[in-house]
Amino acid sequence: MSTAFLPVDIMGLQVAEHGADARVVRVTGEIDVVTAPNLADCLTAQLTAAKVVVVDLDAVRFLGSAGLSVLFEANEYATRQGCDLRLVSHSRAANLALTVTGLIQCFTFADSVPDAVNNVV
């Protein structure tokens, strides 16, 4: 009998409220086919609750195609809901994945989380 073990700390998610209308989702670790559904659920919940959702990707070590898809779909969902999805990313891995795929131009970026949550109307 073999047992597959998945590290429980592949990806971490922390959500912080910034006033009534903004949420910050800090993502750490790896966003891949295993962890992407958790990120999708989190982003959908936050976009339902707030006008602005900031996704902090600074501590992301890997961003795979499933993660890119989740971010793209969350951005589309935000647009349909009249919300804003903003990315903060100084992660080399995340920025490389976004740049190579051409998806970087689809998102609104901020230099920092404070910059991203400023001017929330």
C-alpha positions as CSV (number, residue, x, y, z in Angstrom):
1,M,0.0,0.0,0.0
2,S,1.4,3.4,-1.0
3,T,0.4,6.7,0.4
4,A,0.9,10.0,-1.4
5,F,1.8,12.9,0.8
6,L,1.3,16.5,-0.2
7,P,3.0,19.1,1.8
8,V,0.4,21.2,3.6
9,D,2.4,24.3,3.2
10,I,2.7,24.4,-0.6
11,M,0.7,27.6,-0.7
12,G,-0.4,29.9,2.0
13,L,-3.3,32.4,1.9
14,Q,-3.8,35.3,4.3
15,V,-6.7,37.7,3.9
16,A,-6.7,41.2,5.6
17,E,-9.5,43.7,5.5
18,H,-8.6,47.3,4.6
19,G,-11.8,49.2,5.5
20,A,-15.2,48.1,4.3
21,D,-14.4,48.0,0.6
22,A,-10.9,46.5,0.2
23,R,-9.3,43.1,0.9
24,V,-5.7,42.0,0.6
25,V,-5.0,38.4,-0.2
26,R,-1.4,37.6,0.5
27,V,-0.3,34.4,-1.4
28,T,2.9,32.6,-0.4
29,G,4.6,29.5,-1.9
30,E,3.4,27.7,-5.1
31,I,0.3,28.3,-7.2
32,D,-0.1,25.1,-9.2
33,V,-2.8,22.6,-10.2
34,V,-3.1,21.4,-6.6
35,T,-3.3,24.8,-5.0
36,A,-5.1,26.9,-7.6
37,P,-8.6,25.8,-6.6
38,N,-8.1,27.1,-3.1
39,L,-6.9,30.4,-4.5
40,A,-9.9,30.6,-6.8
41,D,-12.3,30.0,-4.0
42,C,-10.6,32.7,-1.9
43,L,-10.6,35.3,-4.6
44,T,-14.2,34.7,-5.5
45,A,-15.2,35.1,-1.9
46,Q,-13.3,38.3,-1.5
47,L,-14.6,39.8,-4.7
48,T,-18.1,39.1,-3.5
49,A,-17.4,41.0,-0.2
50,A,-15.3,44.0,-1.4
51,K,-15.0,46.5,-4.2
52,V,-11.2,46.2,-4.4
53,V,-9.2,43.0,-4.0
54,V,-5.4,43.2,-3.9
55,V,-3.5,40.0,-4.6
56,D,0.0,40.2,-3.1
57,L,2.2,37.8,-5.0
58,D,5.5,39.0,-3.5
59,A,6.1,35.7,-1.7
60,V,5.1,33.4,-4.6
61,R,7.9,31.0,-5.6
62,F,6.1,29.3,-8.5
63,L,3.1,30.4,-10.7
64,G,2.0,27.7,-13.0
65,S,-0.7,27.7,-15.8
66,A,-3.4,26.8,-13.4
67,G,-2.6,29.8,-11.2
68,L,-2.4,32.1,-14.2
69,S,-5.8,30.8,-15.2
70,V,-7.2,31.5,-11.7
71,L,-5.9,35.1,-11.7
72,F,-7.2,35.7,-15.2
73,E,-10.6,34.4,-14.4
74,A,-10.7,36.3,-11.1
75,N,-9.9,39.5,-13.1
76,E,-12.7,38.8,-15.5
77,Y,-15.1,38.1,-12.7
78,A,-14.1,41.3,-11.0
79,T,-14.8,43.3,-14.1
80,R,-18.3,41.7,-14.5
81,Q,-19.0,42.5,-10.8
82,G,-17.9,46.1,-11.1
83,C,-14.9,45.4,-8.8
84,D,-11.2,45.9,-9.1
85,L,-8.6,43.2,-8.9
86,R,-5.1,44.6,-8.4
87,L,-1.8,42.8,-8.3
88,V,1.3,43.5,-6.3
89,S,4.2,41.4,-7.5
90,H,7.9,41.6,-6.9
91,S,8.2,37.9,-7.3
92,R,10.6,36.9,-10.1
93,A,8.7,33.7,-10.7
94,A,5.3,35.3,-10.9
95,N,6.4,38.2,-13.0
96,L,8.2,35.8,-15.4
97,A,5.1,33.6,-15.8
98,L,2.9,36.7,-16.4
99,T,5.3,38.2,-18.9
100,V,6.1,35.1,-20.9
101,T,2.4,34.4,-21.4
102,G,1.5,38.0,-22.2
103,L,-1.0,38.1,-19.4
104,I,0.9,40.8,-17.6
105,Q,-0.9,43.4,-19.7
106,C,-4.3,42.1,-18.6
107,F,-3.9,43.2,-15.0
108,T,-3.7,46.4,-12.9
109,F,-0.5,46.5,-10.9
110,A,0.5,48.6,-7.9
111,D,4.0,49.0,-6.5
112,S,2.9,48.1,-3.0
113,V,-0.1,47.0,-1.0
114,P,-0.6,50.5,0.5
115,D,-0.5,51.9,-3.0
116,A,-3.0,49.3,-4.2
117,V,-5.6,50.0,-1.4
118,N,-5.3,53.8,-1.6
119,N,-8.1,55.7,-3.2
120,V,-10.7,53.0,-2.7
121,V,-14.0,54.6,-3.4
